[in-house]
Amino acid sequence: YSWGTFDTHPYVLMNYDNKLDDVFTLAHELGHSLHSYYSNKNQPFIYSQYTIFLAEVASTVNESLLI
């Protein structure tokens, strides 16, 4: 789970049990966090929000980079 607000950096909250699936989940959530961080850092608040589809593109690409 990745969450944050416009004025703070994103947080990742998850259970990690040293399994490969956990590594992929972490990569996925870090993709969301990086996307949020750069959206918030480089755009005004009104333009920093994005659709769920676009959010999943960023996180899925991050998972693919892990492979």
Backbone as a chain_set.jsonl record, in Angstrom:
{"seq": "YSWGTFDTHPYVLMNYDNKLDDVFTLAHELGHSLHSYYSNKNQPFIYSQYTIFLAEVASTVNESLLI", "coords": {"N": [[0.845, -1.167, 0.0], [0.672, 2.138, -0.906], [0.964, 5.496, 0.054], [0.502, 9.013, 0.402], [0.745, 12.595, 0.833], [0.321, 15.79, -0.766], [2.273, 17.582, 0.209], [4.172, 15.989, 1.461], [6.518, 13.232, 1.437], [5.861, 10.058, -0.213], [4.619, 7.066, 1.403], [5.239, 3.588, 1.989], [3.374, 0.882, 2.959], [3.432, -2.316, 4.051], [3.395, -5.909, 4.502], [6.299, -7.803, 4.84], [7.943, -10.704, 3.979], [10.303, -11.894, 3.165], [10.003, -13.266, 0.711], [9.838, -14.041, -2.796], [7.54, -13.049, -4.02], [6.925, -10.965, -2.304], [8.98, -9.189, -2.882], [8.297, -8.417, -5.468], [5.865, -7.179, -4.906], [6.779, -5.059, -3.336], [8.334, -3.686, -5.259], [6.28, -2.943, -7.004], [4.708, -1.237, -5.369], [6.614, 0.719, -4.782], [6.84, 1.783, -7.297], [4.38, 3.136, -7.505], [4.842, 4.991, -5.456], [7.105, 6.455, -6.36], [6.02, 7.566, -8.67], [4.012, 9.203, -7.567], [5.61, 10.906, -6.022], [7.209, 12.288, -7.962], [5.181, 13.426, -9.512], [3.964, 15.148, -7.675], [6.108, 16.775, -7.01], [6.833, 18.114, -9.35], [4.634, 19.429, -10.404], [1.87, 21.717, -10.009], [-0.502, 21.457, -7.28], [-3.147, 21.133, -8.269], [-2.798, 19.853, -10.711], [-1.481, 17.535, -10.116], [-2.729, 15.135, -9.593], [-3.748, 11.869, -10.792], [-5.094, 9.349, -13.026], [-6.323, 6.039, -12.166], [-5.573, 4.142, -14.035], [-3.248, 5.275, -15.181], [-1.631, 5.312, -12.913], [-1.246, 2.587, -12.488], [0.244, 1.931, -14.716], [2.764, 3.06, -14.182], [3.517, 1.583, -11.874], [3.492, -1.057, -12.799], [5.443, -0.988, -14.78], [7.647, -0.592, -13.146], [7.69, -3.059, -11.803], [8.296, -4.69, -13.999], [10.879, -3.831, -14.575], [12.209, -5.012, -12.51], [12.315, -7.66, -13.228]], "CA": [[0.0, 0.0, 0.0], [1.453, 3.371, -0.998], [0.134, 6.65, 0.344], [1.196, 10.249, 0.731], [0.004, 13.811, 0.544], [1.047, 16.666, -1.684], [3.415, 18.235, 0.855], [5.089, 15.03, 2.091], [6.935, 12.123, 0.576], [4.97, 8.902, -0.103], [4.958, 5.979, 2.31], [4.837, 2.24, 1.596], [2.99, 0.069, 4.103], [3.194, -3.687, 3.602], [4.045, -7.0, 5.221], [7.401, -8.335, 4.041], [8.301, -11.989, 4.57], [11.466, -12.432, 2.444], [9.61, -14.133, -0.399], [9.937, -13.373, -4.092], [6.297, -12.311, -4.238], [7.035, -9.728, -1.53], [9.882, -8.298, -3.615], [7.507, -7.854, -6.563], [4.906, -6.247, -4.31], [7.528, -3.859, -2.963], [8.658, -2.974, -6.5], [5.021, -2.373, -7.483], [4.337, -0.106, -4.512], [7.606, 1.775, -4.98], [6.462, 2.439, -8.549], [3.347, 4.115, -7.147], [5.442, 6.051, -4.638], [7.932, 7.31, -7.214], [5.111, 8.311, -9.539], [3.405, 10.258, -6.748], [6.657, 11.857, -5.636], [7.569, 13.153, -9.089], [3.996, 14.212, -9.899], [3.783, 16.221, -6.696], [7.271, 17.663, -7.003], [7.001, 18.858, -10.598], [3.394, 20.035, -10.875], [1.037, 22.291, -8.954], [-1.436, 20.507, -6.681], [-4.326, 20.903, -9.109], [-2.441, 18.972, -11.825], [-0.647, 16.416, -9.66], [-3.519, 13.907, -9.493], [-3.738, 11.066, -12.015], [-6.086, 8.276, -13.043], [-5.858, 4.73, -11.694], [-4.884, 3.503, -15.158], [-1.898, 5.833, -15.273], [-0.891, 4.864, -11.729], [-0.865, 1.182, -12.68], [1.312, 1.878, -15.722], [4.03, 3.326, -13.49], [3.87, 0.493, -10.959], [3.758, -2.264, -13.583], [6.764, -0.803, -15.392], [8.633, -0.819, -12.091], [7.766, -4.517, -11.64], [8.993, -5.233, -15.171], [12.3, -3.524, -14.416], [12.744, -5.978, -11.549], [12.569, -8.919, -13.94]], "C": [[0.889, 1.227, 0.0], [0.527, 4.559, -0.781], [1.011, 7.851, 0.646], [0.294, 11.425, 0.456], [0.885, 14.724, -0.296], [2.318, 17.237, -1.054], [4.415, 17.284, 1.501], [5.51, 13.975, 1.083], [5.989, 10.936, 0.779], [5.512, 7.862, 0.884], [4.499, 4.661, 1.708], [4.562, 1.464, 2.873], [2.673, -1.324, 3.585], [3.825, -4.672, 4.577], [5.1, -7.588, 4.305], [7.914, -9.588, 4.726], [9.441, -12.676, 3.816], [11.117, -13.452, 1.366], [9.68, -13.336, -1.691], [8.692, -12.541, -4.392], [6.32, -10.976, -3.488], [7.938, -8.712, -2.226], [9.127, -7.64, -4.771], [6.464, -6.866, -6.045], [5.592, -4.948, -3.922], [7.891, -3.033, -4.197], [7.418, -2.269, -7.047], [4.662, -1.117, -6.683], [5.337, 1.041, -4.618], [7.37, 2.505, -6.302], [5.384, 3.484, -8.32], [3.966, 5.298, -6.401], [6.295, 7.002, -5.47], [7.073, 8.17, -8.136], [4.478, 9.474, -8.775], [4.421, 11.335, -6.389], [6.968, 12.823, -6.779], [6.381, 13.972, -9.596], [3.815, 15.398, -8.966], [4.919, 17.237, -6.738], [7.301, 18.594, -8.213], [5.747, 19.537, -11.129], [2.673, 20.71, -9.715], [0.014, 21.257, -8.475], [-2.591, 20.154, -7.619], [-4.042, 19.94, -10.265], [-1.696, 17.714, -11.389], [-1.409, 15.1, -9.531], [-3.52, 13.177, -10.832], [-4.755, 9.942, -11.896], [-5.473, 6.976, -12.527], [-5.103, 4.011, -12.804], [-3.443, 3.982, -15.259], [-1.036, 5.405, -14.085], [-0.418, 3.424, -11.903], [0.199, 1.025, -13.757], [2.661, 2.059, -15.039], [4.443, 2.155, -12.607], [4.186, -0.796, -11.71], [5.103, -2.171, -14.298], [7.85, -1.055, -14.355], [8.783, -2.315, -11.799], [8.548, -5.143, -12.793], [10.49, -4.963, -15.106], [12.97, -4.489, -13.441], [13.107, -7.285, -12.234], [13.851, -8.792, -14.701]], "O": [[1.781, 1.336, 0.841], [-0.559, 4.625, -1.357], [2.146, 7.699, 1.1], [-0.797, 11.269, -0.092], [2.066, 14.443, -0.503], [3.338, 17.359, -1.733], [5.422, 17.74, 2.043], [4.922, 13.851, 0.008], [5.376, 10.82, 1.84], [6.712, 7.803, 1.152], [3.493, 4.613, 1.001], [5.411, 1.395, 3.762], [1.76, -1.501, 2.779], [4.684, -4.305, 5.378], [4.836, -7.846, 3.131], [8.277, -9.558, 5.901], [9.537, -13.903, 3.825], [11.868, -14.4, 1.141], [9.593, -12.108, -1.682], [8.791, -11.451, -4.955], [5.797, -9.975, -3.978], [7.685, -7.509, -2.164], [9.295, -6.448, -5.025], [6.212, -5.838, -6.673], [5.056, -3.864, -4.15], [7.767, -1.808, -4.179], [7.499, -1.127, -7.5], [4.352, -0.072, -7.254], [4.95, 2.207, -4.552], [7.659, 3.695, -6.42], [5.453, 4.586, -8.866], [3.653, 6.455, -6.681], [6.215, 8.219, -5.301], [7.36, 9.347, -8.354], [4.416, 10.595, -9.28], [4.124, 12.528, -6.447], [6.985, 14.038, -6.58], [6.563, 15.097, -10.062], [3.546, 16.515, -9.409], [4.699, 18.429, -6.521], [7.748, 19.736, -8.108], [5.785, 20.158, -12.192], [2.848, 20.315, -8.562], [-0.292, 20.301, -9.187], [-2.959, 18.985, -7.737], [-4.961, 19.278, -10.748], [-1.318, 16.905, -12.236], [-0.789, 14.049, -9.373], [-3.318, 13.79, -11.881], [-5.218, 9.622, -10.801], [-4.252, 6.838, -12.461], [-4.102, 3.343, -12.543], [-2.524, 3.176, -15.406], [0.16, 5.162, -14.242], [0.696, 3.085, -11.504], [0.98, 0.074, -13.713], [3.594, 1.296, -15.29], [5.614, 1.777, -12.598], [5.064, -1.55, -11.291], [5.82, -3.166, -14.408], [8.869, -1.672, -14.664], [9.897, -2.785, -11.57], [9.372, -6.031, -12.575], [11.286, -5.793, -15.545], [14.169, -4.747, -13.546], [14.084, -7.939, -11.868], [14.264, -9.734, -15.377]]}, "num_chains": 1, "name": "protein.A"}
